[in-house]
Amino acid sequence: QVQLVESGGGLVQAGGSLRLSCAASGSIFSINSMAWYRQAPGKQRVFVAKMNSGGSTNYADSVKGRFTISGDNAENTVYLQMGTLKPEDTAVYYCNVIAKPGASYSYTNYWGQGTQVTVSS
């Protein structure tokens, strides 16, 4: 199976920056995509940013121009550099990886445990 470990969350003032990391480990045959989602209190989990295996990226409109997703294919790690943070960015951020745990398996959705990001005004 695939395990995801996130880090980098914390408390930051509005206008500040944070960098989240998510490292995938375990039985990984191939990765289709790595992404970040977030869930604010009382709200549903929503898409933030995604990076496909070919390197293409896409972002939610709410974070375009402020957040950057990048990855280290050799380390199976994805990063989310967050800048010009706003109080409305406050949420638990979840790493999502779509991967095959083995050659004969289908692509499967994996989730990290989440990391809290709090932006104070």
C-alpha positions in Angstrom: 0.0 0.0 0.0 0.9 3.7 -0.3 1.4 5.9 2.7 1.4 9.7 2.6 3.0 11.9 5.2 2.3 15.6 5.1 4.2 18.4 6.9 4.6 22.2 6.9 1.4 23.4 8.2 1.1 26.1 10.9 0.0 29.5 12.0 0.9 32.5 9.8 -0.2 36.1 9.5 -2.1 37.3 6.5 0.2 38.1 3.6 2.7 35.5 4.8 3.9 32.2 3.2 4.0 28.5 4.0 5.3 25.5 2.2 3.6 22.1 2.6 5.2 18.8 1.8 3.8 15.4 1.1 6.0 12.4 0.8 4.6 9.1 -0.6 6.1 5.8 0.4 5.4 2.1 0.4 4.6 0.0 -2.6 4.5 2.4 -5.5 4.6 1.2 -9.0 3.7 4.4 -10.7 2.0 7.7 -9.8 -0.6 9.3 -12.0 -1.0 12.6 -10.2 -0.3 14.3 -6.9 -2.6 17.0 -5.6 -3.7 19.1 -2.7 -7.2 19.7 -1.3 -8.4 21.6 1.6 -11.3 21.6 4.0 -12.3 24.6 6.0 -14.4 24.2 9.2 -18.0 23.3 8.4 -17.3 23.1 4.7 -16.6 20.3 2.1 -13.2 19.3 1.0 -12.3 21.2 -2.2 -9.6 21.0 -4.8 -6.6 23.3 -4.5 -3.9 22.3 -7.0 -2.8 19.2 -9.0 0.3 18.1 -10.8 0.1 15.2 -13.3 2.8 12.7 -14.0 3.9 14.6 -17.1 4.4 17.8 -15.1 1.3 19.7 -16.1 -0.4 21.6 -13.3 -3.8 23.2 -12.6 -5.1 25.3 -9.8 -8.3 26.4 -8.2 -9.2 29.9 -9.2 -9.0 31.0 -5.6 -5.3 30.2 -5.4 -4.0 31.0 -8.9 -1.1 33.3 -8.8 -0.5 32.8 -5.1 0.1 29.0 -4.7 2.6 26.9 -6.7 2.6 23.1 -6.8 5.8 21.3 -7.6 7.3 17.8 -7.2 10.3 15.7 -6.8 9.6 12.5 -8.9 12.7 10.7 -7.5 11.5 11.2 -4.0 7.7 10.8 -4.7 7.2 14.1 -3.0 4.9 17.0 -3.8 5.1 20.5 -2.4 2.6 23.4 -2.2 4.2 26.8 -1.9 1.6 29.1 -0.6 2.1 32.9 -0.7 0.1 36.0 0.0 -2.0 33.9 2.4 -5.4 35.1 3.4 -7.6 34.2 6.4 -9.9 32.4 4.0 -7.1 30.0 3.2 -7.4 28.6 6.7 -8.2 24.9 6.4 -6.9 21.5 6.9 -4.8 20.7 3.8 -4.8 17.1 2.5 -2.4 15.5 0.1 -4.0 13.3 -2.6 -2.1 10.8 -4.7 -3.4 8.6 -7.5 -1.0 5.7 -7.8 -0.6 2.0 -8.6 0.7 0.0 -5.7 1.8 -2.7 -8.2 1.9 -3.4 -11.9 -1.3 -5.5 -11.9 -3.3 -3.0 -9.8 -5.5 -0.3 -10.9 -4.8 3.3 -10.1 -6.1 4.0 -6.5 -6.8 7.2 -4.6 -4.7 7.8 -1.5 -5.1 10.5 1.1 -2.8 12.0 3.7 -3.9 12.7 7.3 -4.1 16.4 6.7 -2.1 19.4 8.1 -3.6 22.5 9.6 -3.0 25.9 8.1 -4.2 28.9 10.0 -4.0 32.4 8.6 -4.6 35.2 11.1 -5.8 38.6 10.1 
